[in-house]
Amino acid sequence: MAVNVIDAAWRTGAKKLLFLGSSCIYPKCAPQPMREEYLFSGALEPTNEPYAVAKLAGLKMCEAYRRQYGFNAITALPTNLYGPGDNFDLEDAHVLPALLRKFHEARESAADHVLIWGSGAPRREFMHVDDLADACLHLMQIYDGAAPVNVGWGEDLTIRELAEKLAAVVGFQGRLEFDLSRPDGTPRKLLDVSRLTALGWRPKIQLTEGLTLVYAWYRAQAAAANQRRTVAA
């Protein structure tokens, strides 16, 4: 997809292209926080490798088209994102939406605990999708460089701390239990955002505010789905 889109943008005379990579494309054991120059410096996280290789290929293609054709293609590398429209499936969702759904269902069923994958010790950084959209507009307006740009808060927290915040937002008052048979994944994944900060942009939606917004959206969607099922019945 990246190959086709980047090539088509150049061939059809697009004035500028923004290619989105991901914090998942950094080496598994990259120094923290991760600076853009750490890309390609080590082995990838095995569970991310196919996705990461595709994103890295797109990044390099943007660089090559810039050198060969003068095509103004820029690359942004977002941190972990959350927001309305996310995937909330309990088996294949990312950690934040999966936990939000678990806490919601536990509260609705009056469960006394929620089971969380892994130890809760890994650290992750999260940013609301509306902040990413704002950052993308900012970069399209003011940035024309070849170097990729990290997009995030430059701040992280443990999965346990995230779970505690989600429980508070949802109103779940039971126990947190951790399933140590599940993998933790990369120990830490924090972006260095100094390049983006120097370009005059910072995110605005603090995590607790963002979680409150996305939970309100989730509850509205759940209520609408229940109403549709009632009407169909």
N, C-alpha and C positions, 0 to 999 in steps of 0.2 A: 504494500500500500504506500509506504513512504517513497519508494523508488518511483512509482507511477505519479504520485501527487507532485513531488519535487520537480521531476522532469517536465510534467505537463505545465506546471506553473511557469517554468522558464520558457518553454516553447510557445506558450500563449501570451508572453509579454507581461506577466505579472510584475508590478513594480517592486514588490516586497513579499517575502514569505516568512512566517513564523512557524518553526518546527518545534513541537513539544517533545522533549525527552522525559526523563524521570529520575528521581533520586535512586531508583532501583538499579540504575546502570553503573553505579560506582562499584569498585571492587569490594568484596565482602569485608575485608580487613583494612579498608582505607582509614587513614588517620582521621580523628574527629576533632572539630567539625570538618566536613568534607569540602575542600576547595576545588574549584573547577579543574585545576591542573592535575588533580589526582585521578582523573579519568584515564583508563587504559594502563593503570600502574600495577594491576594485580588481578588475581582470579576473581571471577564473579560468584555471587551466591548461587549455588547449583539450582535451587528451585526457581530462580529468576532468569537463568541464563538464556533460554531461547528468546524471551521477551527483550532482555537487555541487549542481546546481540543485534536484534532488529532495530532497536532504538539507536544504538551506537552506529550502525550502518547508515541510518538516516542523517545523523549528525555529521558523519564524515562526507556524505554525499553533498550536504549543504556547503561544507568547507570546499569541496572540490569544484562545485559549480561556481562558487564565488571566485576561486582562483582562475579557473579556465574561462569562464564566461562573464565575470563581473556581476553575477546574479546576487542581489541583495537578500540573501537568506540568513536569518538569525535563528538561534536555538535557545530555548529556555528549558530549565530542568526543575519542574515543580517537586515539592515535597509531597508527603501523603495528604490526600485531599478528602474532604467529606462535604456533604450538603444534600439538598433536595435532589431526588432522582437517583440516588445511590442504589447499589445492589445490597439488599438486606437479607439475602439467603444465608441460612445458618451454616451451610457447608462450604460455600465458596466465596462469601463476601470478605472484604477486608475487615480488619479487627474492629474499627470503630462502629460501622453500621451493624456488624454482627452482634457486638456487645449491647448496642442500643436496643436491638430487637429482643435479645435475651432478657434484659432488665425489664422492658415493657411487658413481655409475656409473663415474667415471674411476678410482677406486681399485679397484673390482671388475674392471675391464678392463685394469688396469695402464697406463692412458694416461699420456703424459708431460706433458700440459698440459690446462687447462680454459679454454674461451673464455667471456669475460664480456662482456655487452652494455655498450656505452658506455665512457667513459674511466676509470671508477672514482672520479672526483673528487666527484660529488654526495654530500651528507651526508644521512643519514637517522637517525631515532630508531625504536627497536624495543622492544616490550613484550610479555611473555608473556601469553597469554589468561587464565591463572589470576589474574594480577594485575588484569586488567580486570574479571573477575568479582568479585573482592574489592572493587575500587573502586566498582562498581555497587551492591553491597550497602551499602557505607558511605554512599554518596550517598542511597540510598533511606531509610536510617535517620536521617540527620542533616541533609539539605539540602532546603530547600523554596523556594529562590530562583528568580526568573525568568531570571537571567543564565546562559548556558551555562558549562560547566566543562570545561577541558582535562584529559585523563587521559593521563599519560605519565611518562617519567623526567625530562624536562628536560635530557637529555644525548643527544648524537648521535655518529656516526662516519662515515667515508667508506665508500663501497661497496667500495673496495679493502681497507680495514681489516676490514669485515665478511667479505669473501671470505677473508682470511687467518685470521680466527678460525674460520670454517667448515672450512677446509682442515685446521686443527690438530685440531678436534673429530673430523672424519671420519677423519683419518689419511692424507690425500692429501699427497704430497711432491713433486708435479710443479710445472710452471710455471703462472703466471697470465698469460693473454693477454687483451687488451682489444680488442673489436670497435668501432672508432671510427665505423663506418657506422651503428651503432645509436644512437638518441637517449638523452641523459642525463636528460631530463625536468627537473623543477624543481631548481634548483641546491641548495637547502637547504629542509628542512621540519622545524623544531624547535619544539616547543610550550613556551610559558611555563606552568609548572604551579604558580605561586605561589598561585593561588586555591585549588586542591585541597590544597596543602600547608597552607595556613591553616585548612582544614577538618579537618586532623588525619590525612591519609592520605599514605603514600608506598609505592611498589612495593617488592617484596621479592626478586624473582627476577632476579639479575644475568644479563647477557647470556650469558656463557660457560656458566653453569649451565643457563640456559634452552635454549641450543643443544644441550647435552649431553642434556638430557631429551627434546627433540623428535627428536634423531637416534636415540636408543634406541627411541622410539615408531616412527619410520619403519622402522628395521631389523626390528622385530618384525612390522610390517605386511607388509613385503616377504617375510620368511621364511614368514609364514602364507599369502601368495599363492602362493609357490613350492610349498608343501606341497599346496595345493589343486590346482594344475596337475599335480603328480606323481600325486596320487590319481586325478584325472580321466583321465590318460593310461593 
